[in-house]
Amino acid sequence: LETNTLFVPGRGEEHRAAPGFQLFATRRSAGGAGRSETSALLDGLFAQVPMVPLSSDELDEVLRARYPTVSAVVPRLLAVYHALDAAALHDTTPRAARFLAANPPTARDLLKWAARVVMRANAAGADQHDEGGLRLTLESVFAEGLDCFCAAAAD
């Protein structure tokens, strides 16, 4: 942005940035399985802002506010998330420890999982007052969680 010009690669377009324009981007600070570390050149473009992880109560509040359709299963989603987080810190199984150390569960993974559960619940015709409809999708809830948290596993 030193030239105040934004280039859109997929369209071959250039746009002049308005005075005061700034770009906000996020990235993971460390590479994990299947992801590479960023280059030193790219590091110079980012300011590091340490973020304190959300507490369990805050995660609960975010999930219920963002996905009221599945509020009945939020405690279960959080229990699995916290179990994975604890395993990332304390698991003594070498294979699991290596995977979780390289791919610790994140709030982003949890939110992605909840969004997928909402899609499954909607596809099953469940509404926020129909816990029975959610019970029909528990197997798919597990499958979505497995994909969100373990997709990077080699086997």
Disulfide bonds with the S-S distance in Angstrom:
none
